[in-house]
Amino acid sequence: MGHVKRDHHNEIVEMHMKPIDVINGFSIRPGLYDENGTVVIPGGVSFTIHSQDATSIKLILFKREAKEPYAILPFPETYRVGNVYSMIVFGLDIEEFEYAYSVDGPWHPEKGLIFDESKYLLDPYARAVTGQSDWGKKPDYGQQYRARVVTSDFDWGDSKQPYIPMQDLIIYELHVRGYTKDASSGVKHKGTFAGLMEKIPYLIDLGVNAVELMPIFEFDEMMDQRTVDGEVLYDYWGYNPVSFFAPNTAYTANIEYNREGKELKTLIKKLNENGIEVFLDVVFNHTAEGNEEGPYISFKGLDNHVYYMLTPNGKYYNFSGCGNTLNCNHPIVQRMILDCLRYWVIEYRVDGFRFDLAAILGRNEDGSPMSNPPLLQNLAFDPILAKVKLIAEAWDAAGLYQVGSFPSWNRWSEWNGKYRDEMRQFLKGDSGFAQIAADRMSGSQDLYGSENCSSKASVNFITCHDGFTLYDLYAYNKKHNKANGWDNTDGEEHNHSWNCGVEGDTEDESIQKLRKRMMKNAMTALLTSHGTPMLRAGDEFANSQHGNNNAYCQDNEISWLNWEQVNKNEDLLKYVKGLIRFRKNHPVVRGCAKEAFCGLPSVSKHGSEPWYLEPSGDVHVLGMMYAGRDDKNEEDEIVYIGLNMHWEPQKICLPDLPESFVWKCVADTAERLVEEIHETTDKMPAMENDVMMEPRSAMVLIAAQP
């Protein structure tokens, strides 16, 4: 290959290579076969792409934003090694061109071979995609996907990643655009990575230490654009990826020609510097190419039968519910996914990934579930990914549900869907869930085993982007998705919600007060459960979607966070902040303390009487007690969480404490004004062991000196 020298960014700064051929007026030579995508070298650019069944490939060059190409360069047959085509083109200025490919090959749809050289195809390893810079606006030259060459010159300085243990995380799920798009956000760069940067002080004050960004890979928000009742609807959530290696340029405040990703990297750097990790919600279960009627973007025209799961007659399996299913355990696709995740970790310093519909990642090429999926195993043991968090949404759209059984190698964590569903039922007062709620709050040992549960397996959540907000969970009995245009047929039917007596907003102060208490109860349970808690952005100040539980297409006030609620619901926000501080300050609540000196078990479950939780379905009272000692001061900590989800007051008897300790209350959601968790117990009165808990209320108690 000749002499190659790279700088500290891994950019090639010196390469002793000369052209050996000329095609259509361009000087060329064989390229860097083991470097997928493009690599800038002194004097030129290396283009590398592979296809198993292509008969020929052409490189198509466009002037920036031009409709027609200015050059078409066929890869000489001698530039093919195996199934890899690679060519260095000299004399190119990366700021002056965009590129795509034309791929020819056999046409046998019944075998999944659908090559069409008339289609311009996007490089699957493209680091930047053109035509998406202005949200909701198609480029003048039409919807035609092309790639740009990106330089890697971002200066990370001495910035370090936080590397926070899983059990110490408090994850905060948010949508980059919706978080700051509303005028009430008060930021300058609304709906962008830069706008999110402006909210870092808020995140620090809230106390979360990981943000999980809904999809930020390049996607086409106009893919299913339509108008319903005068409102333009988009693919707002972004769960239809166009390119796995490219950030969504519509999320940047400024155009970043050939520097795509700089604003996102700056955001990640600043979050990390403030002790906040960054997780990406990634979609490797399907792509935006859809079914047989969908467009050619990339994989269809490169190797359709390799990249997608196909039926014996060449049709698309649809385990994703989105038209196609990525063939994740084919060796080629495995490598692409691994290359992609490595790229985001190396180039963007991403701290973790949440995998959408991750059960698909464990399906074989015929769609059957695998006992030891090679892709999941490779991700679990890859050295580059060794310190990043891997979080699975352990189900898919075709009914494969693997919560508690997802192949993990003691490495993967899971969105605990059972926690969400069963805690919702207990918290709203359904019968038969006290014992189950105790299991969920103690780390779901019945699902994950006692050895792994408290450390990293269970990601606990009560709400997420998909479904009701926390406020709506206690304001609506039914979904209200008319605005989506599907006559309210879309969205989850089984929400386990309760409107507290009136559907939707009300001026009734007693119902408003009850809803506030129900939200505080839910936050109390979530933030005092073993496992890793995840909050949905805006729940901490009662943000509402007006009963829409499937706002995937709502790029408007339905989905955008209304920051005016921060002042309106200041007491809820203060309470959540206090719970977060309390969780951070007490390892026993996180499930990571040593065994207590006093002999109390690390976790115990209680009912109306101590040490006994009745199996009866009529029980609505639950007490969870955690005991252990802090690594730092080697003193015992004992915390008790009392939950009365009955609609009437209930008398409970607290467990006896070791000598010289008494119970003191640090939080009670039934208090008239509950704004903060009381961390200072010195001046707080001791409690009697017999306590009358108000209806639908929660308490947090701590053992302290009298």
Sequence and secondary structure as in RCSB ss.txt:
>XXXX:A:sequence
MGHVKRDHHNEIVEMHMKPIDVINGFSIRPGLYDENGTVVIPGGVSFTIHSQDATSIKLILFKREAKEPYAILPF
PETYRVGNVYSMIVFGLDIEEFEYAYSVDGPWHPEKGLIFDESKYLLDPYARAVTGQSDWGKKPDYGQQYRARVV
TSDFDWGDSKQPYIPMQDLIIYELHVRGYTKDASSGVKHKGTFAGLMEKIPYLIDLGVNAVELMPIFEFDEMMDQ
RTVDGEVLYDYWGYNPVSFFAPNTAYTANIEYNREGKELKTLIKKLNENGIEVFLDVVFNHTAEGNEEGPYISFK
GLDNHVYYMLTPNGKYYNFSGCGNTLNCNHPIVQRMILDCLRYWVIEYRVDGFRFDLAAILGRNEDGSPMSNPPL
LQNLAFDPILAKVKLIAEAWDAAGLYQVGSFPSWNRWSEWNGKYRDEMRQFLKGDSGFAQIAADRMSGSQDLYGS
ENCSSKASVNFITCHDGFTLYDLYAYNKKHNKANGWDNTDGEEHNHSWNCGVEGDTEDESIQKLRKRMMKNAMTA
LLTSHGTPMLRAGDEFANSQHGNNNAYCQDNEISWLNWEQVNKNEDLLKYVKGLIRFRKNHPVVRGCAKEAFCGL
PSVSKHGSEPWYLEPSGDVHVLGMMYAGRDDKNEEDEIVYIGLNMHWEPQKICLPDLPESFVWKCVADTAERLVE
EIHETTDKMPAMENDVMMEPRSAMVLIAAQP
>XXXX:A:secstr
   EEE TTS EEEE     EEETTEEEEE  TTS EEEEETTEEEEEEE SS SEEEEEEEETT SS SEEEE 
 GGGEETTEEEEEEES  TTSEEEEEEEE  EEGGGTEE  TTS B  TT S BSS SSTT   TT S   B   
      TT       GGG  EEEE HHHHH SGGG  SSTTSHHHHHHTHHHHHHHT  EEEE   EEE TTTT 
EEETTEEE   S  SEEEEEEE GGG SS  TT TTHHHHHHHHHHHHTT EEEEEE  S  TT STTS  SSHH
HHHHHHHB B TTS B  TTSSS  B TTSHHHHHHHHHHHHHHHHHH   EEEETTGGGGGB TTS B SS HH
HHHHHH STTTTSEEEE  B TTS B TTTS  TTTEEEE HHHHHHHHHHHTT TT HHHHHHHHTT HHHH T
TTIIIIIEEE S  SSS  HHHHTT SS   GGGTSTT SS S      TTSSS    HHHHHHHHHHHHHHHHH
HHTSSSEEEEETTGGGT   TT S  TT  STTTS  TTHHHHTHHHHHHHHHHHHHHHH HHHHT  B  TT  
 SEEEE SBTTB    TT  EEEEEEEEE TTT  EEEEEEEEE SSS EEEE     TT EEEEEEETTSSS  
S     TTS    SEEEE TTEEEEEEEE  
